[in-house]
Amino acid sequence: MSDDPYHSTHPLTFAVCADIHHDIMHDGPQRLQAFVEAAADARVDMAVQLGDFCQPTPANRSFLAQWKALDLPRYNVLGNHDMDGGARRQQTVAYMSMPDRYYSFATKGWHFAVLDGNDPSDPPRPGYACGMAADQIDWLGADLRATDLPVVIFIHQAMDRGDLDSAAEVLTLLDEINRDAGWQQVVAVFSGHHHLDYATCLNGIWHIQVNSMSNYWMGGDFLQVRYGERIDATFPYIKYTAPYKDPLFALVRLEPGATIHIEGVDSEWVGPSPGDLGFLRAHGASLPLAGASVRPGITTRLLQPPTDQ
């Protein structure tokens, strides 16, 4: 048996997007179509959407059909807003044709784990559920210990920001997997949810935040009608956001040896930016990169494995 842990691993490419928010944005179909066409043109091996895609309603069937028309292996992650309107998680799982709330798969010598960050807190807390329960963490441990392939994780909510309940337990588990394997087996965690653009390395694992395809959410203190009164009347939540003119997504290439190439998209704000409206003065200090992660783009990056691994 080879001493090289990547002996059976091949380069792999995928297109990834997050937080389209079709039920908020008036131009969700156009944004999704741009992503679908880019993925097809790039001839990637697979496509991933990281959640907050659309509510599981009959009205959204045509939007879902756009995604399913992409003739590639497609993988879905549950976002918290995918259950808006009172939908249950298993209802959304069935609607999206997912194998389960969390699952794993392997291709081209890489192992992928797709997680559900929407488990309720114990004890419950106000707002959206944002956690991973013990049964899911146990499943993840067993799943990762059963493979000798390099691992990439997809989850809606980031593990590195302190918002996800049980994040500390999951991060400890990932460190244990790498220590027991004797090499940096868990390579990266890709997440959405926060509508930010950054990448940070924790204990040798890259945590990559994929910006929203559509907008940055600012809330009710920074309301701004962006596309005119007619669109605002039908899509009233757009004014709570700072939209991006163009759809954001990324093309990713994983190389044996754990080098990650990310080709992002840059755009511009529609109307006043969060900085123009004072949002960054109010909240920038609490955000990654002191607020510089709030931007209408996904940065093109070359992420190398830690030099001490």
C-alpha positions as CSV (number, residue, x, y, z in Angstrom):
1,M,0.0,0.0,0.0
2,S,1.3,3.5,-0.9
3,D,2.5,5.8,1.9
4,D,1.0,8.7,0.0
5,P,-2.5,9.4,1.4
6,Y,-3.4,10.9,-2.0
7,H,-2.4,7.9,-4.1
8,S,-5.9,7.2,-5.3
9,T,-7.0,10.9,-5.5
10,H,-7.5,12.8,-8.7
11,P,-8.1,16.5,-9.4
12,L,-11.7,17.4,-9.0
13,T,-13.7,20.5,-10.0
14,F,-17.0,21.8,-8.8
15,A,-19.2,24.8,-9.1
16,V,-20.5,26.2,-5.8
17,C,-23.1,28.8,-4.9
18,A,-24.9,29.8,-1.8
19,D,-27.9,31.8,-0.6
20,I,-29.7,32.5,-3.8
21,H,-32.8,33.4,-1.7
22,H,-35.3,33.0,-4.6
23,D,-38.2,33.9,-2.4
24,I,-36.6,37.3,-1.6
25,M,-35.1,38.3,-4.9
26,H,-37.0,39.3,-8.0
27,D,-34.4,38.0,-10.4
28,G,-33.5,34.6,-8.8
29,P,-34.2,32.6,-12.0
30,Q,-31.7,34.8,-14.0
31,R,-29.1,34.5,-11.3
32,L,-29.5,30.7,-11.1
33,Q,-29.4,30.4,-14.9
34,A,-26.0,32.2,-15.0
35,F,-24.6,29.7,-12.5
36,V,-26.0,26.7,-14.4
37,E,-24.5,27.9,-17.7
38,A,-21.2,28.7,-16.1
39,A,-21.0,25.2,-14.5
40,A,-21.9,23.6,-17.8
41,D,-19.4,25.7,-19.8
42,A,-16.6,24.9,-17.3
43,R,-17.4,21.1,-17.5
44,V,-16.9,20.7,-13.8
45,D,-17.3,17.3,-12.2
46,M,-20.2,18.4,-10.0
47,A,-22.3,21.3,-8.6
48,V,-23.1,22.3,-5.1
49,Q,-25.6,24.7,-3.6
50,L,-25.0,25.5,0.0
51,G,-28.6,26.3,1.1
52,D,-31.2,29.1,1.3
53,F,-32.2,28.1,-2.2
54,C,-36.0,28.3,-2.2
55,Q,-39.0,27.3,-0.1
56,P,-40.5,23.9,-0.9
57,T,-43.7,25.2,-2.6
58,P,-45.5,24.4,-5.8
59,A,-44.8,27.9,-7.1
60,N,-41.1,27.3,-6.9
61,R,-41.2,24.1,-9.0
62,S,-40.0,25.9,-12.2
63,F,-37.1,27.4,-10.3
64,L,-36.1,24.0,-9.0
65,A,-36.4,22.6,-12.5
66,Q,-33.7,25.1,-13.7
67,W,-31.3,23.6,-11.1
68,K,-32.2,20.0,-12.1
69,A,-31.7,20.8,-15.7
70,L,-27.9,21.0,-15.0
71,D,-26.7,17.7,-16.4
72,L,-24.1,17.1,-13.7
73,P,-24.1,15.4,-10.3
74,R,-25.8,18.0,-8.1
75,Y,-25.7,18.2,-4.3
76,N,-27.9,20.2,-2.0
77,V,-27.3,21.5,1.5
78,L,-30.2,22.5,3.8
79,G,-30.3,26.2,4.7
80,N,-32.4,27.7,7.5
81,H,-34.6,29.7,5.1
82,D,-35.4,26.5,3.0
83,M,-37.9,25.7,5.8
84,D,-39.5,29.2,5.8
85,G,-43.3,29.1,5.6
86,G,-43.6,26.3,8.1
87,A,-42.0,23.5,6.1
88,R,-40.4,20.6,7.9
89,R,-36.8,19.6,7.1
90,Q,-37.8,16.3,5.7
91,Q,-40.4,18.0,3.5
92,T,-37.6,20.1,2.0
93,V,-35.3,17.1,1.7
94,A,-38.0,15.3,-0.4
95,Y,-38.7,18.5,-2.4
96,M,-35.0,18.8,-3.3
97,S,-34.5,15.1,-3.9
98,M,-31.8,14.9,-1.3
99,P,-30.9,11.5,0.1
100,D,-31.3,12.8,3.7
101,R,-30.7,15.9,5.9
102,Y,-27.0,14.9,6.1
103,Y,-25.2,12.4,4.0
104,S,-21.9,11.6,2.3
105,F,-20.5,10.6,-1.0
106,A,-17.2,9.9,-2.7
107,T,-15.9,10.7,-6.2
108,K,-12.5,10.8,-7.9
109,G,-10.8,9.8,-4.7
110,W,-12.4,12.5,-2.5
111,H,-14.9,12.0,0.4
112,F,-17.5,14.7,0.9
113,A,-19.8,15.0,3.9
114,V,-22.9,17.2,3.6
115,L,-24.1,18.4,7.0
116,D,-27.3,19.9,8.4
117,G,-26.7,22.9,10.7
118,N,-30.4,23.3,11.5
119,D,-30.8,21.1,14.5
120,P,-32.6,22.8,17.4
121,S,-30.5,24.1,20.3
122,D,-30.8,22.3,23.7
123,P,-32.1,24.2,25.5
124,P,-34.0,26.0,22.7
125,R,-33.1,29.6,21.8
126,P,-35.0,32.3,20.0
127,G,-34.7,32.6,16.2
128,Y,-33.7,30.0,13.7
129,A,-32.4,26.6,14.9
130,C,-28.6,26.6,14.3
131,G,-26.8,23.6,15.6
132,M,-25.8,19.9,15.1
133,A,-27.3,17.4,17.6
134,A,-25.3,14.6,19.1
135,D,-26.7,12.0,16.8
136,Q,-25.5,13.9,13.7
137,I,-22.0,14.5,15.3
138,D,-21.8,10.7,16.1
139,W,-22.8,9.9,12.5
140,L,-20.1,12.3,11.2
141,G,-17.4,10.7,13.3
142,A,-18.3,7.2,12.2
143,D,-18.6,8.3,8.5
144,L,-15.1,10.0,8.5
145,R,-13.4,7.2,10.4
146,A,-14.7,4.7,7.8
147,T,-12.8,6.4,4.9
148,D,-9.2,6.8,4.1
149,L,-9.8,9.5,1.5
150,P,-9.2,13.2,1.9
151,V,-12.4,14.9,3.2
152,V,-14.2,18.1,2.2
153,I,-17.3,19.2,4.2
154,F,-20.3,21.2,3.0
155,I,-22.6,22.9,5.5
156,H,-24.8,26.0,5.4
157,Q,-23.7,27.7,8.7
158,A,-20.0,28.4,9.2
159,M,-18.3,26.4,12.0
160,D,-15.6,29.1,12.6
161,R,-17.7,32.1,13.6
162,G,-19.2,30.8,16.9
163,D,-22.8,31.0,15.7
164,L,-23.3,27.2,15.2
165,D,-24.2,25.4,18.4
166,S,-21.9,22.4,19.0
167,A,-19.3,23.9,16.6
168,A,-16.7,23.4,19.3
169,E,-17.5,19.7,19.5
170,V,-17.4,19.3,15.7
171,L,-14.1,21.2,15.3
172,T,-12.6,19.0,18.1
173,L,-13.9,15.9,16.2
174,L,-12.3,17.1,13.0
175,D,-9.0,17.6,14.8
176,E,-9.2,14.1,16.2
177,I,-9.8,12.7,12.8
178,N,-6.7,14.4,11.4
179,R,-4.6,13.4,14.4
180,D,-5.7,9.7,14.4
181,A,-5.2,9.6,10.6
182,G,-1.7,10.9,10.9
183,W,-2.2,13.4,8.1
184,Q,-4.4,16.3,7.2
185,Q,-7.3,14.2,6.1
186,V,-10.0,16.8,6.6
187,V,-9.0,19.5,4.1
188,A,-11.7,22.1,4.0
189,V,-15.2,23.2,5.1
190,F,-17.3,25.2,2.7
191,S,-20.2,27.2,4.1
192,G,-22.7,29.9,3.2
193,H,-25.4,31.6,5.4
194,H,-23.4,34.7,6.4
195,H,-23.2,36.4,3.0
196,L,-19.5,37.1,3.5
197,D,-16.3,36.6,1.5
198,Y,-13.4,35.2,3.4
199,A,-11.3,32.1,4.1
200,T,-9.5,31.2,7.3
201,C,-7.4,28.2,8.4
202,L,-8.0,26.6,11.8
203,N,-5.7,23.8,12.9
204,G,-4.8,23.1,9.3
205,I,-8.4,23.0,8.0
206,W,-9.5,25.7,5.6
207,H,-12.9,27.2,6.4
208,I,-14.2,28.9,3.2
209,Q,-17.2,31.2,3.4
210,V,-19.0,31.4,0.0
211,N,-20.7,34.7,-0.4
212,S,-24.4,34.9,-1.3
213,M,-25.3,34.7,-4.9
214,S,-27.7,37.7,-4.4
215,N,-27.2,40.1,-1.6
216,Y,-25.9,41.1,1.8
217,W,-28.6,41.3,4.5
218,M,-28.5,44.5,6.6
219,G,-31.8,44.5,8.4
220,G,-34.5,47.1,9.2
221,D,-32.2,49.9,10.3
222,F,-30.8,50.3,6.7
223,L,-33.8,50.1,4.5
224,Q,-33.3,51.2,0.9
225,V,-35.6,50.6,-2.1
226,R,-33.2,49.2,-4.8
227,Y,-35.2,48.3,-7.9
228,G,-38.2,50.7,-7.8
229,E,-41.5,50.8,-6.1
230,R,-43.2,48.2,-8.3
231,I,-40.6,45.5,-7.6
232,D,-40.5,46.5,-4.0
233,A,-44.3,46.0,-3.7
234,T,-43.9,42.3,-4.8
235,F,-40.5,41.6,-3.2
236,P,-40.6,43.8,0.0
237,Y,-37.6,42.1,1.6
238,I,-35.1,43.2,-1.0
239,K,-34.9,46.7,0.7
240,Y,-33.5,45.0,3.8
241,T,-30.5,44.0,1.7
242,A,-27.7,45.4,-0.3
243,P,-28.0,43.4,-3.6
244,Y,-25.2,42.5,-5.9
245,K,-25.6,43.5,-9.5
246,D,-24.3,40.2,-10.8
247,P,-24.8,36.7,-9.5
248,L,-21.9,35.5,-7.4
249,F,-20.6,31.9,-7.4
250,A,-17.2,30.1,-7.6
251,L,-15.5,27.4,-9.6
252,V,-13.3,25.2,-7.3
253,R,-10.5,22.9,-8.2
254,L,-9.2,20.4,-5.6
255,E,-5.7,19.0,-6.2
256,P,-4.1,15.9,-4.7
257,G,-2.0,17.3,-1.9
258,A,-4.8,19.5,-0.7
259,T,-4.2,22.7,-2.8
260,I,-7.5,24.5,-3.4
261,H,-8.0,26.8,-6.4
262,I,-11.1,29.1,-6.1
263,E,-12.1,31.2,-9.1
264,G,-14.6,33.7,-7.9
265,V,-16.8,36.4,-9.4
266,D,-16.7,40.1,-8.7
267,S,-19.6,42.5,-9.0
268,E,-20.8,45.8,-7.7
269,W,-23.6,47.0,-5.3
270,V,-27.0,47.9,-6.6
271,G,-27.5,51.4,-5.0
272,P,-25.8,52.5,-1.9
273,S,-23.3,50.1,-0.3
274,P,-23.4,49.0,3.3
275,G,-20.5,51.4,3.9
276,D,-22.4,54.3,2.4
277,L,-25.4,53.6,4.7
278,G,-23.3,53.4,7.8
279,F,-23.7,49.6,8.3
280,L,-20.0,49.0,8.5
281,R,-19.5,51.8,11.1
282,A,-22.1,50.1,13.2
283,H,-21.2,46.4,12.7
284,G,-17.9,46.1,10.9
285,A,-15.8,45.5,14.0
286,S,-17.7,42.3,14.7
287,L,-17.3,40.9,11.2
288,P,-14.4,39.0,9.7
289,L,-11.6,41.2,8.3
290,A,-13.1,44.1,10.2
291,G,-15.9,44.3,7.7
292,A,-13.9,43.9,4.6
293,S,-15.6,40.5,4.1
294,V,-18.8,42.5,3.3
295,R,-18.2,42.9,-0.4
296,P,-20.0,42.3,-3.7
297,G,-17.7,39.5,-4.8
298,I,-16.1,36.1,-4.2
299,T,-12.3,36.4,-4.1
300,T,-10.2,34.3,-6.4
301,R,-7.8,32.4,-4.1
302,L,-5.1,29.8,-4.1
303,L,-5.2,28.0,-0.7
304,Q,-2.3,25.9,0.2
305,P,-2.1,23.2,2.8
306,P,-0.3,24.2,6.0
307,T,3.5,24.0,5.7
308,D,3.9,22.1,8.9
309,Q,1.7,19.2,7.9
